[in-house]
């Protein structure tokens, strides 16, 4: 079997809702990172065999196979096709998996993976509400098969997060301490310039907009819960955001033929499903599966990116895996930096690679909860003079 190398990775700064990227057409956001990816790697765009992008709520300006639209909007060769993937929040992480699988199988040598999302322009849930009357906000309404299996239980990320907090006994105070730390780490990373190498400015936006310098635990404690009697508040959830990211995945032959530099090896990729009502707990069994398959232990990872959809998702995962909290989202997560849905998996992959390079770490793990009670897990291995590519 071949190797799949990451040879390039770049993202836009993540814009907050109605912020610096709010008026950017999704095709132009995606085009921006695609053009920059080609420029930075020096790869011949004509040699790219497919462009695989994640996106959620693919209606309006995100409709019509936005992966293809982004590539063409970048002025890149028309003969290169594109396809858009929807695995909910894990869409662009799955795009990376599909790209790596194409290379690993030997059916492609050079594939782009990434994602784009403008949540300011296309509000969350727009695709679910399209053509549906109020009161039918979920795609499950009216399905006799679903009702027979799961009954009338509410299917909501908010209730799922509340159930996780209750099941693992995670207090609101513990979640607020975690959320505050996410902002602190993100601001430290921004001030220290950790994200400069991985980002490409867009229309004057040069840095992530989400982290709040005035956030305090006391302010968080004063917020009302999202649901009556619940523990979760807006401060404990990922921010609605806009952004795009792209990675270039290459085979050893493409590396040789195009003079590319392998920066990381895709060491493992998998996805697992779990309870769709709990919904957000799937990263726990998905990680256990990945560790069993690879033979790695949680202590082998120098950095972990697990999407901060809600604070209890990460805290329950840490408790179950025994991961070192200092290595988990070391530069903050979506509570501070935002969660542009279909782009987040690629954004986190870009962050993970650059953090391994910055710290000379070897193994990194990426996982996130996804709609339908699913989770992807990606393990990458940094390459360099101390860890050479195979062959």
N, C-alpha and C positions, 0 to 999 in steps of 0.2 A: 504494500500500500504506500502511496505517496505521502509526502508531508504537505501541510497547509500552513503557509507563513503569512503573518501580517507584516506588510512592508510599508504601510502608510496609514495614518489615523489622524483625523482632524475634525473639529467641531466648531460651531458658532458659539459665542457666549449664549447662555440661556437667558431669554428675556422674560420678565414677569408679565402677568396678564395686563394687557393694555399698556405695555411698556415699549421699549425701544424696537421690538420686532413686530409689534401688533399690526402694522400696515404692510409688512413684507409678504408678498404672495408666496405661498408654499413652494411653488415651482422655482422661484428665484432664490429662496432660502436653500433649497436642495441643490440648485445649480451652483450656488456660491461654494459650498463645501466640495462638490464634485470637481469644479475647476481648480480649487486649491489643492485637492488631493492629487490630481494629475500633475500640477506644477511642482509640488513638493517631492513627489516620488520620481519624477522624470519619466514615468511610464508613458508609452505610446497609447493614447486613447483608442486608436484604431485596433489595438490588440485586445482590448477588453471584450470578454465574451458575454457578459450579462451584468446588469445593474439590478440589484435586489434591495428594495427599500421597504421599511416598515412604515405604516401609517394607520391610524385609527380614525373613525368618522370620515371615511373617504367620500364625502359629498361636497358640492360646491367647488371651491378652488382646489380641493384635495381629491377630487374625483378624476375619472378617466385614466387610471393607472399613472399616479403621480410620479412613480419612479422613472418612467419613460419621459414624462413631461419635464422633469428636472434635468435629465441628461440632455435633452434637446434644447432646453432653455439656456444651458451652459454653452451652447454652440459646439457640442461634441458630435462625433460621427454618427450619421443617421443609421448606419447598418448595425449599430450596437443596440440590442433590445433591452427592455426593462420590465420588471414585474413588481407588483406591490403586495406585501404580506400583511395579514392581520392576525396576530396572536395576542390581541389586546395590548396590555402594557409591555409585553415581551416581544412585540412585533419586530423591532430592529435587532434585537438579540437573536431572534429566529432567522432574520435575514443573514446575519453573520454565520449562523449554523448552516443555512442552505448554501452560502458561498463556499464555506470550508468543505462541506460535503461534496460539492461539485469538484473541487480541486482534489480532495482525498480519493475520490472515485476514479480520477484520471480522465473524466469527461470534459474538464475545463482546466485552463492554466492560469487565467487572470480574471478575477471576478470582483466587482465592487459590491460592498454591503453597506447599508446605512439606514437612515430614517429621517423623516421630517414631520413636523407638526406645528400648526399655528392655532393654538387653542383660543387666542383672542379673536381670531377671524371665524373659526368654526368651533363653537362651544362644545364642551364635553357632552356626550350623549346625543349629539345631533342626528347621528345615523339611526339610533334607536327610536327617536321621536318622529323621524320622517314618515309621513303618511299614517301615523297612529293617533287616535284620539287621546286626550288627556285621561290618565288612569290606566294606560297601557304602555307605561314607560319602559318595560322590559320586553325582550324578544320572546320570553317564555309564555306570555299571556296568550291563552287560547290553545296551547299545546296540550292535547289529552295525554300524550305519552309522558311529557314532563310532569304533569299533574299527578299521573298515576305513580310515578317514581318518587317525586319529592313533595307532593301535596301542595299546600298553599303557603309554604314557608317563604318569607320575604327573601328575595335575592338582591342583596345590596352590599357594596363594598363597605359602607358605614356600619351596617349591622354585623358584617363579617369581622371587621376590626374590633367592634365591641365584644363579640364572642371570643376573639383571641385574648383580649385583655382580661376577660372574666375567667376563661379556662386556665390561663397561665398565672392568674392572680397578680396582674401587673397594675399597680396603682396609678392614678392620674399624676401623682407627684413624681413617680419614677419616670413616667413618660415625659413630663415637663423638663426634668433634668436632662433626659436624653435629647430632647428637641433643642434645648439651650446649647448643649454641647455641639450639636450639628451646626448651628449658626456660628459658634465660636471657632470651630475647626475650619469652616468655609471661609470666614473672614481672615483667619490666619493664612490660609492657602492663597487667597487673593492678594493680601498685603505682602506676602513673601514671594509672589510672582510664580507660584507653582503651576498655574494654568496657562502661562503665556505661550509656551511651546505648542500646546495642544489646540489653542483657539485661533480662529481667524476673524478679525473684526468685521462687522456687517453694518454698513450705513451709519457709521459713527458709534455703534455700540462695541465697546472694547472689552468689557468684563461682565461676568454674570451679575444679574440685577437682583436676584432673590434675597441674599443674606441681609438681615436687618441688624444694623449696629445698635439700635436702641432697644433690642429685645432683652427682656429680663424675665426671670422665673416668676417674679411678682406680677408682671403684666399678663403672663400666660395664665396664672392662677385666677385672674379676674374675669377671664372669658367664660361665656356661657357654653354649655355642652351642645354638640351638634344635634343630639337627640335627647328627649326628655329623660332625665335620670341617668344619662350616660356618662362615661368618663372622658370621651374624646371631645376635643375642641379643634377649631381651625388651626391652632398653633401646633397641633400634633399630627397634621396631615400634610402630604406633599402639596406644594404650590402649583397652581395652574400656570402653565408656562408655554413659551414658544422657542423653537430651536431646530437645529439639524446637525447631523454628523455623518461621516463616511469613513470607511476603511477599505483598503485594497488588499485582497487575499491572493497569494501567488503560489504556484507550484515550484519545485526546485528547477524545473526546466525554464519557467518564466523568469525566475531569478537570474539564471545563467544567461538566457538569451537577451534580456532587457537591462542587464547590469543593475538589478535591484538589490537592496540590502534587507535581509530578513531581520526583523526586530523582535518577533515573537513567534512561537509555534503554537498552533491550536492543539493543545494536548488532549482535550476531552470536550465533548459536547453531548448533551442529552436533554430530554424534557420529560416531565412526569405530571400526572394529574392527581388530584386529591378531592376532598369534599367540596362541591361547588357552592354549598350553602355557607360553610365557613369561608370558602373562597380564597383567602389570603394566606393560608397556612402551608400551601404546597411547597415553598422553598425548603421546608424542613425534610420531608421525605425525598425530595429531589436531590438535595445535597447528600443525604445518606446514600442514595443510589450512586451518585457520582464518586463518592469516596470509596464505596465498595468496588466499583468497576476499575478505578485507577490505582487502588492500593495506597493512595495518599491518605494522610491523616489531616485533620483540620489545622494542626500545628505546623504543617508544611507550607501553609500559605502566608506569604509575606504581606499580602494586601487582599482585602475582600471588598467588593462592591455589591451590596444588597440594597435594592431600591427601597427607599424610605416612603412607601406609599402611606403608611401610618406608623407611628412609633412602636405600637405593640408588635407589628410584623417583625421588626428587627430584633426587639428585645426577646421575643419568644424564640426566634431562630438562634440567637446567641446562647440562651439557656439550654436549648436542646442539643446544639452542636458542641458547646464548650469552647467556642472561638474566643480569642483574646479581643476584648472590646477595643483595645488600642489599634488593632489592625483592621477593624471593620469600619468602612467609610471614613478613612483617616483624614480626608479633606472635606468632610461634611457630606450630606446627602440631600435627597429631594425635599426634605422639610425646609432646608435653607436654600438649596440651589435650584429647586424646581423640578418638575416632572412633565416634559413635553411628550406625553404618552408614547406615540409610535416612534419617536426619536430617542427615547431614554435608554434603551438597550445599547444602541451605538454610542451614545454620549458616555455611558458608564464604561463601555469597552475602551474608548479613547482615554478616559481618565485612568482606568486601571493600568493600561500599558505605560502611560507616561509616569505614573507613580512608581511602578516597578523600575523603570529606567532611572528615575530620580534617586531612588533609594538603593539601587543595585540589588533589588529583590529578584527572586527567581520565579516562584509560582504565584499566580493570582487567580482568584475565583470570582465569578460574576453570577448572580442569581437574582430573580425578582418574582413577586407574586403577579398573577395574571387572571383576567376574567375567566370564569368557568372553572375556577379552582385548579389552575395549572402553574407550572414554573419551569423555566429553562435554567440550565447550569452550563457555564462555559469555564473551562480551565485553560489558561494560557501560560506559557513558559517563556520568560524573557530570554532573548539571545544576545550575544555579544562576544567580545574576546574571551571572557571567562566561561561562557556557555555557548559554544559554537553550534551552528546549524548542522544537522546530519548531512553526511556526504560531502 
